[in-house]
Amino acid sequence: MSAARPRARDAGSAAAPAGAFVAVLERRGRFLTAAPLFDRRDALPGPSRRGAAARVTLGPARGGGGRVHASAGEMVLVRMPTRGSGARLLRRLGRPDVAADVIEAMLLDRGLARGFDAAVEEEAQAAGVRVTRSPGSRRDLRELPTFTIDPASARDFDDAISAEAIDGDAGAVRVWVHIADVAAHVPVGSSVDREARRRATSVYVPGAVEPMLPHSLSSDACSLVPGRDRAAVSVELELRGASVARVAFHRSLIRSDVRLDYERVDRIFAGAESPAAPWAAALGAARAAAGELERERQRRGALALDTLEPEFEFDEHGNALAVRPRAQTESHRLIEHLMIAANEAVATRLHSGGVPCLYRVHERPEPERVVRLADQLASLEVPTPPLPKHMSSSQAAQMVGEVSQAVDAYVRSSGRGRQAFGALVLRSLMQACYSPTNLGHAGLHSSCYCHFTSPIRRYPDLVCHRALISTLGGHEAAPRGGELAELAAWTSERERDAMLIERDADDVARCFVLERVLGRSGRERAFAGEIVGLISAGAFVAFGGGSGAEAGAQGFQGMLPVRVLRAPGRDGAREWWELNEHGTILHGERTGATLRLGDPARVRVARVDTLRGRVDLEPAW
């Protein structure tokens, strides 16, 4: 995601107080009034609906009173009237026709702090200076050729890679996965630690981030920027093929040689650009190791889900200009497979030593859900491997991996169903979460797994860092096992909340981009798309480009209600549609026409609700 301009909000940003809500100011006669902009059932008493019933009056139209000055048409944060005082304007938030301002307002409305307390900031800055000046007793790995690979827009780099071929041992590679030593900067029980625990995760939305740690740590002292000495925790893996022959762990001192981005690495892998010394050989060795690990994970039946992540472009005023798909390429897979290997190594060390930690668990799918998945795909004529007649939970986990690989192969060969069929696979799975008990990770087919590689942005990773460090001969204490069940539940809940916020913010940004596209091409433009979801009320269509997989790659999605549907290619008469038992096909009762998941569809945009991220469609066939 590209960075957006600083928001048009007042200095001293903080979390919205209880009873406050985001609104747009409106002038009514001599007065300014405000009504909730977002649907917030917890913000207002009674029905809590946007509209006249929830509208409050702020006072004469001179900025709402107090020291905050805002004009009609601007978004503001408003405190509800209380006994003895009227409604009060707390903060300006920008304009509702600017994407970055709306996303900022949405984050505040959802309860995100949008800043850190001054005492937390001060403590974080002091910790960064202390660790940099006094790195302590660490393994000095600064001579290793080292690189980072991240999105071009990234500002915090919490992982780096070193690698080398082992002389005299064909196919053997030694890999170091270096992770920022956040535990050195964030002591247990400190103000920074308490705030990081409360947030539990960073939240990434188009053009902005709500970080788990203050920027003085996340983007500076803990960021593995090139040319700077940094404290790290390093996992050293000696690989022979995909087998880990030896593993070692170090509190280390490293220095990255270069900051690479995914696009540049893909150009290097394609032969369009040459790597440079001293990191060229290290990149080649890391590529070879990751390739072996990927082939082994495919062999053992790990899930194959090729997802597309949106990447947004903003101008300097905060307007959303474009959305582009960010497909997973070889450079992404290189980092993914090396991080998985490091996570498995750390989890195995902690599990075998009985050290309390938070595992990342993904329980095996229920056999009945795998059977339903196979039936759904069969109804769409997508070939899948045969299932055992009576499946155990372990067989179900094995089969869902094989089914996902078959689906991935079908999508690549047919060019259809990239989003729709992948979503069916995801819905057949249990939801991953954190737990103090090692239950394995079915999606990765890993018997022991934790999150260790992103302590800048995930609190469970910091917990695992502290657990690992406690085994390395220092004086650091391991996490207390009695506290981990509650922490696991909290961090899992915060992760789910963050995912919802990120999804909704993506939808809002997409709608602003779509409005821009329609402004150039006109409302009558027909788009090629693909059906990616079905419910009784209609079809969800991904659109914006050509037919097939390309349509879903463009980033727009809307709802095509059955009430506006006519049978494709027929006489235009009203059709009655019924959803089949598998939820994969809408059948037309009068004509026998069908709308199936993965089918191409031509649509027009009937309505765009940018503030809620919703698009209503109508057929263009």
RAHU-V782595 format. One record per residue. N is the residue number from 1. OMEGA is omega in whole degrees, -180 to 180 (NA if undefined). NEAR is the number of other C-alpha atoms within 12 Angstrom. D_FIRST is the distance of its C-alpha to the first C-alpha in Angstrom with 1 decimal. Layout:
n:omega:near:d_first
N:OMEGA:NEAR:D_FIRST
N:OMEGA:NEAR:D_FIRST
This chain:
n:omega:near:d_first
1:178:33:0.0
2:-177:30:3.7
3:177:27:6.5
4:-179:30:9.0
5:173:24:12.7
6:-174:21:14.9
7:179:30:16.1
8:179:28:19.6
9:-178:30:21.1
10:178:22:24.2
11:179:15:24.4
12:-178:16:25.1
13:178:25:22.5
14:-180:23:23.5
15:178:27:23.6
16:179:31:25.3
17:179:23:28.9
18:180:20:30.7
19:178:26:31.8
20:179:36:29.2
21:177:48:27.0
22:-177:48:24.6
23:170:48:26.4
24:180:41:26.8
25:176:40:29.9
26:178:33:32.6
27:175:26:35.8
28:-175:18:39.0
29:-179:13:42.0
30:-170:16:42.3
31:169:21:39.7
32:177:34:36.0
33:-178:40:35.0
34:175:43:31.8
35:-178:38:30.9
36:180:38:28.1
37:-178:41:24.9
38:177:37:23.6
39:-178:23:25.9
40:-179:27:26.9
41:-176:20:30.2
42:-173:19:30.3
43:-175:32:30.0
44:176:30:33.2
45:177:20:36.7
46:-175:12:38.3
47:179:15:36.5
48:179:22:33.3
49:177:21:32.5
50:178:25:30.8
51:-172:20:33.5
52:-176:15:36.8
53:-177:17:38.0
54:-176:28:35.1
55:176:31:35.2
56:179:35:36.3
57:-176:33:37.9
58:-179:40:36.8
59:179:24:39.7
60:-174:20:40.7
61:178:23:38.0
62:177:23:37.5
63:173:31:34.2
64:180:37:35.0
65:178:24:37.2
66:-176:18:36.5
67:179:14:34.5
68:-177:22:31.3
69:179:27:31.4
70:-177:37:29.6
71:176:29:30.6
72:-179:29:30.9
73:180:26:27.8
74:172:36:25.5
75:-178:44:23.7
76:170:47:25.4
77:-174:46:26.0
78:173:45:29.6
79:180:31:32.1
80:175:33:34.6
81:175:24:38.2
82:180:15:40.2
83:178:7:43.9
84:178:7:45.2
85:-180:10:42.1
86:176:18:40.2
87:-176:29:36.6
88:176:35:34.6
89:-174:40:31.5
90:-170:35:29.4
91:170:40:26.3
92:-178:39:24.6
93:179:45:21.1
94:-174:37:20.5
95:-179:32:21.0
96:177:34:20.6
97:178:28:19.7
98:-173:36:16.5
99:-177:48:13.4
100:179:47:12.0
101:179:40:15.5
102:179:47:16.1
103:177:52:13.2
104:179:48:14.6
105:179:45:18.0
106:178:48:17.2
107:179:40:16.2
108:180:37:19.4
109:180:36:21.4
110:174:33:20.4
111:178:30:21.9
112:-170:33:19.1
113:-177:31:20.6
114:177:35:17.9
115:-179:29:19.7
116:173:30:22.5
117:-177:21:26.2
118:-179:16:27.7
119:178:16:29.8
120:178:26:26.9
121:-179:25:25.1
122:179:20:28.4
123:180:27:29.1
124:179:37:25.8
125:179:27:26.4
126:180:21:29.9
127:179:31:29.0
128:178:35:26.6
129:-177:22:29.5
130:-177:19:32.0
131:180:30:30.4
132:-178:26:29.6
133:-176:15:33.3
134:-177:17:34.9
135:177:25:33.1
136:-178:18:36.3
137:-177:16:37.8
138:172:27:35.1
139:-178:25:35.1
140:-180:21:34.3
141:-176:30:32.0
142:179:28:30.9
143:179:19:32.8
144:171:29:30.8
145:-170:34:28.4
146:-180:44:25.0
147:170:43:21.4
148:174:45:17.9
149:-177:41:15.4
150:171:32:11.7
151:-178:27:8.3
152:-177:21:8.6
153:-175:26:6.1
154:178:27:8.0
155:178:31:10.7
156:-175:37:13.0
157:-175:41:15.0
158:177:44:17.4
159:178:45:18.8
160:-174:53:20.7
161:164:55:23.1
162:180:45:26.6
163:176:38:28.9
164:172:32:32.2
165:-180:28:34.8
166:-177:21:37.9
167:175:10:40.9
168:-180:8:43.7
169:-174:14:41.8
170:178:14:40.5
171:-179:23:37.2
172:-178:27:36.7
173:173:38:33.6
174:-177:40:32.9
175:172:45:29.3
176:172:45:28.1
177:-177:48:25.0
178:179:52:24.4
179:-180:51:22.6
180:-179:49:22.3
181:-178:48:25.5
182:-179:52:24.2
183:179:43:27.6
184:-178:39:29.2
185:-172:42:27.3
186:179:40:27.5
187:178:27:31.1
188:177:26:32.1
189:178:14:33.0
190:179:21:31.5
191:179:25:29.8
192:180:39:26.4
193:-180:32:27.2
194:179:21:28.3
195:177:30:25.2
196:178:41:23.0
197:179:35:25.3
198:-180:27:25.1
199:176:36:21.3
200:-179:39:21.4
201:168:34:17.6
202:179:39:14.3
203:-177:35:12.4
204:178:35:8.6
205:-179:37:7.7
206:175:46:5.5
207:-175:42:5.8
208:175:37:8.1
209:169:38:9.7
210:-171:36:13.4
211:175:35:14.6
212:-179:46:17.8
213:176:50:19.2
214:-176:43:19.5
215:179:29:17.5
216:174:28:20.7
217:-171:44:20.6
218:-177:38:17.0
219:-177:27:15.8
220:-170:31:19.4
221:-180:38:22.4
222:-177:46:20.9
223:-175:44:18.2
224:-179:43:19.7
225:-178:33:19.1
226:175:27:21.4
227:-179:19:24.9
228:175:21:25.2
229:-178:30:27.4
230:174:47:25.8
231:-177:46:27.4
232:165:49:26.3
233:-172:47:27.7
234:173:44:28.3
235:-179:45:29.2
236:-177:35:31.5
237:173:41:32.0
238:-173:34:34.8
239:169:34:34.2
240:-166:25:36.9
241:177:27:35.2
242:-178:30:33.2
243:177:24:35.8
244:-178:27:35.2
245:-179:17:38.4
246:177:19:37.7
247:177:26:35.2
248:-177:28:35.2
249:-177:33:33.2
250:158:34:33.0
251:-165:37:31.9
252:171:34:31.0
253:-176:34:30.2
254:174:43:27.8
255:179:33:26.3
256:179:38:23.4
257:-174:31:24.3
258:173:31:21.1
259:178:33:17.3
260:171:36:16.3
261:-174:24:13.1
262:-178:28:13.3
263:-179:24:14.0
264:179:26:16.7
265:178:37:18.3
266:176:27:18.5
267:178:18:20.2
268:-179:22:22.6
269:179:23:23.4
270:-180:15:24.1
271:-179:11:26.4
272:180:12:24.6
273:-179:14:24.2
274:175:18:26.4
275:-176:23:25.5
276:172:18:27.2
277:6:16:29.5
278:-170:20:29.6
279:-177:30:26.6
280:-179:26:27.4
281:179:25:30.0
282:178:32:27.9
283:178:41:25.0
284:179:32:27.7
285:178:33:29.3
286:179:46:26.2
287:180:36:25.5
288:-180:35:29.1
289:-179:42:28.9
290:178:38:25.7
291:177:28:27.4
292:179:28:30.5
293:179:33:28.7
294:-180:32:26.9
295:179:21:30.2
296:180:23:31.9
297:174:31:29.4
298:-179:27:29.9
299:-177:19:33.6
300:170:24:33.7
301:177:28:31.9
302:-178:30:28.5
303:175:35:26.2
304:-180:35:24.5
305:-178:33:21.5
306:-175:32:19.2
307:176:28:16.2
308:177:25:13.3
309:180:26:9.8
310:174:32:7.9
311:-173:32:4.9
312:176:37:5.2
313:179:30:6.9
314:171:31:8.9
315:-174:20:12.2
316:179:18:14.0
317:180:22:15.5
318:178:34:12.6
319:178:37:13.3
320:-174:41:10.9
321:-174:32:11.9
322:172:31:10.8
323:-179:34:9.3
324:178:30:9.8
325:174:27:10.8
326:-179:24:10.0
327:178:27:13.6
328:-178:22:15.1
329:-179:24:17.0
330:-180:27:19.7
331:176:34:17.6
332:-177:33:15.7
333:177:32:19.1
334:-180:36:20.6
335:-178:40:18.6
336:-175:31:19.0
337:177:34:22.8
338:177:45:23.5
339:178:39:21.7
340:180:35:23.8
341:179:41:26.9
342:179:44:26.4
343:179:41:25.9
344:-179:36:29.0
345:180:38:31.0
346:-180:45:30.3
347:180:42:31.1
348:178:30:34.2
349:-177:31:35.4
350:-179:36:35.0
351:-178:28:36.6
352:179:17:39.5
353:-180:17:40.1
354:-179:21:40.0
355:-180:31:37.5
356:179:35:35.8
357:174:47:32.1
358:176:50:29.4
359:170:45:29.1
360:-173:41:26.4
361:177:32:28.6
362:-173:30:28.3
363:-178:32:31.7
364:180:34:33.4
365:175:34:33.1
366:-179:27:36.2
367:-178:27:38.3
368:-180:25:38.7
369:177:26:35.0
370:176:41:35.0
371:179:34:38.0
372:178:27:36.4
373:180:39:33.3
374:179:36:35.8
375:178:28:37.6
376:-180:33:34.6
377:178:35:33.6
378:179:23:37.3
379:178:23:37.4
380:179:30:34.7
381:174:22:36.7
382:-177:33:34.0
383:177:25:36.1
384:178:30:35.8
385:179:23:38.1
386:180:19:41.1
387:172:25:41.0
388:-178:19:43.8
389:178:13:46.3
390:-174:14:46.0
391:167:22:42.7
392:179:19:42.3
393:178:23:39.0
394:177:25:38.5
395:178:25:39.3
396:178:36:36.8
397:179:39:34.0
398:-175:35:35.2
399:-180:41:35.4
400:174:49:32.0
401:179:40:30.5
402:178:33:32.8
403:-180:41:32.0
404:178:40:28.3
405:177:31:29.0
406:178:30:31.4
407:179:41:28.8
408:178:32:26.2
409:-180:24:29.0
410:-180:26:30.0
411:-179:28:26.6
412:-178:22:26.3
413:-175:15:29.8
414:-177:20:29.9
415:180:26:26.5
416:171:37:26.6
417:-175:44:25.4
418:179:41:22.2
419:-173:41:20.7
420:-176:44:24.2
421:176:50:26.0
422:179:41:23.3
423:176:29:23.2
424:179:37:27.0
425:-179:41:26.8
426:-178:28:24.5
427:178:21:26.8
428:-173:34:29.7
429:168:33:28.4
430:179:24:28.9
431:178:22:25.9
432:-179:30:25.1
433:177:33:25.7
434:-178:40:27.0
435:173:36:30.8
436:-180:38:33.3
437:180:30:35.2
438:178:30:34.3
439:180:25:34.2
440:-180:31:32.3
441:-174:37:29.2
442:-178:37:30.3
443:179:40:27.0
444:-173:38:27.2
445:-180:35:31.0
446:-179:33:31.0
447:-176:26:33.9
448:-173:36:32.3
449:174:43:28.6
450:172:51:26.7
451:-176:40:23.2
452:-164:47:23.7
453:-180:44:20.8
454:-178:41:18.2
455:176:44:20.4
456:-172:50:17.9
457:179:40:16.1
458:-179:38:18.9
459:177:45:22.4
460:177:47:24.3
461:178:41:23.2
462:176:43:24.8
463:180:51:27.9
464:174:49:28.2
465:-179:53:27.9
466:179:38:30.8
467:-180:41:32.7
468:-178:45:32.4
469:180:36:33.3
470:-180:28:36.3
471:-172:28:37.7
472:171:26:37.4
473:178:16:40.6
474:-178:17:39.4
475:-178:12:40.3
476:-180:18:37.1
477:176:24:37.9
478:175:31:36.3
479:179:30:34.7
480:-174:22:37.4
481:-178:21:37.7
482:-178:15:39.0
483:-168:18:35.8
484:-180:28:33.4
485:179:23:34.1
486:180:18:33.0
487:178:29:29.9
488:180:33:29.0
489:-179:23:29.3
490:-177:25:27.3
491:175:37:24.3
492:179:32:24.3
493:180:23:24.5
494:176:30:21.6
495:179:30:19.4
496:177:22:20.4
497:-180:24:19.8
498:180:31:16.2
499:179:19:15.6
500:179:20:17.2
501:-179:33:15.2
502:179:32:11.8
503:-179:25:13.4
504:178:29:14.9
505:175:40:11.9
506:-180:41:10.3
507:178:36:13.8
508:-179:45:14.0
509:177:51:11.0
510:-179:47:12.5
511:177:40:15.8
512:177:42:15.0
513:-180:42:13.9
514:176:42:17.0
515:179:33:19.2
516:178:24:18.2
517:-179:27:19.1
518:177:22:22.3
519:179:16:23.2
520:-171:13:23.3
521:178:15:25.0
522:-176:16:27.0
523:-178:21:27.4
524:-178:19:29.9
525:175:24:27.5
526:-179:26:27.8
527:169:38:24.9
528:-178:32:25.4
529:-179:45:24.0
530:180:45:24.8
531:-176:44:26.1
532:178:41:23.9
533:179:37:25.8
534:169:38:29.3
535:-179:28:31.2
536:-177:26:34.6
537:179:20:33.2
538:-176:35:31.3
539:171:44:28.6
540:-174:40:24.8
541:169:49:23.6
542:-173:47:20.3
543:175:40:20.6
544:-180:38:19.4
545:179:29:20.9
546:-180:23:24.0
547:175:30:25.8
548:-173:34:25.3
549:-178:41:22.2
550:-178:32:20.6
551:180:37:20.7
552:-177:45:18.6
553:-174:36:16.0
554:171:36:15.3
555:178:38:13.6
556:177:46:16.3
557:180:41:18.8
558:-178:41:22.0
559:176:37:25.4
560:-174:39:28.5
561:179:28:31.4
562:-178:29:34.7
563:179:21:36.5
564:-175:27:35.4
565:167:34:35.8
566:-180:31:38.6
567:-180:29:39.6
568:174:25:37.8
569:-178:17:40.4
570:-175:16:43.2
571:177:12:45.2
572:179:16:42.6
573:180:16:44.5
574:179:18:42.9
575:175:25:42.1
576:-172:25:42.1
577:179:31:39.4
578:-180:27:39.7
579:-179:25:37.2
580:-174:23:38.6
581:-180:16:39.2
582:-179:25:36.3
583:-175:29:33.7
584:-175:40:32.9
585:167:34:35.0
586:-179:37:36.0
587:173:31:39.6
588:-174:26:41.3
589:-175:18:44.7
590:-173:18:46.5
591:-175:20:45.4
592:177:19:44.1
593:-180:21:40.7
594:168:32:37.7
595:-174:40:34.0
596:172:39:32.5
597:180:44:29.3
598:180:43:27.8
599:172:38:29.9
600:178:38:28.7
601:175:42:28.8
602:-173:33:28.8
603:168:41:27.7
604:179:35:27.4
605:178:38:25.4
606:-176:27:27.9
607:175:22:25.9
608:175:31:22.4
609:-173:26:22.0
610:-174:33:18.7
611:179:37:19.5
612:176:29:20.0
613:-176:33:17.6
614:179:29:20.7
615:174:33:21.9
616:-176:31:25.6
617:170:37:26.8
618:-176:31:30.2
619:177:37:31.7
620:178:25:32.1
621:NA:21:34.6
